[in-house]
Amino acid sequence: MKLIESNPKIMFGKPVIKGTRIPVDIILEKLAYGNSIEEILASYPTITKDAIYACLHYASAQIRNENIYSIAS
């Protein structure tokens, strides 16, 4: 089951946890600032641990598919 969706009618197309208006970047930011998964689940009771892991997977896939170009100086 796909847990991340992007729909132009929801949050202007930002990737969100499916069935919510919770953007992936908010979850990633909370993790980056040291919030535990349990703290995030307490703050957002409508999401699951799998949804949090899906956010991490989404971010990983975005970086993996990034094109990097070297600029000669």
N, C-alpha and C positions, 0 to 999 in steps of 0.2 A: 504494500500500500504506500503510495506516494504521500509524504507528510508535508512537503513544501510546495507551495503553489504561487504563481504569479498571475494576477488578473488585473487588467487595467481599471476595473471597477472597484478594486479593493486596494486602498493605500497607494493609489496612482501606479499600480503595477509592481510595487516593491515586493520582493519575495517574503511571504508570510507563512506561518504555520497554518496548514490547511484547516479551514473551518473557523479561523480566528482572524483578528486584525493585528496579531502580534508579529512584528517584523523580525526576520531572522537576525538582522544586525543588532537588535536590542538584546536578544539572547546571547549573542557572541560577545557583546560589550560587557554584559553582566558577568560572564565567565572570565573575560579578560581582567576585570576588576576584582576577581577573587570570590565572587559569589559561588556557593556550592550549588550543585544540582538540586539538593533538597530545599535550599533557600529560594531558588527560582520557581520550583514547583509550588512552594507555599505562596509566593507572590502571584503566580499565574495558575490557579487550580484547574483551569480548563485544559491545560496541556499535559503531556506525559513525558516520561524520561526518554522514550523513543523519539519524541518530537525534538527534544534538546539534542540528542545524538544526530538526528537528521539535519539540524542546523549546522553542526560541525561538519558533517559529511558534505553538505551543500557548499560550505566555505572552502573545504578542501578541493572539491571538484572545480570550483571557480578558479582557484589559484593554479591548479594542475593544467587547466585549459588556457591559461593566460599566455599570450605571445609576448616574448621579451625581445627587444631589439637593442643591439649595441650601438651606441652613438660614438663615433670616433672623435677624439678631441684634437 
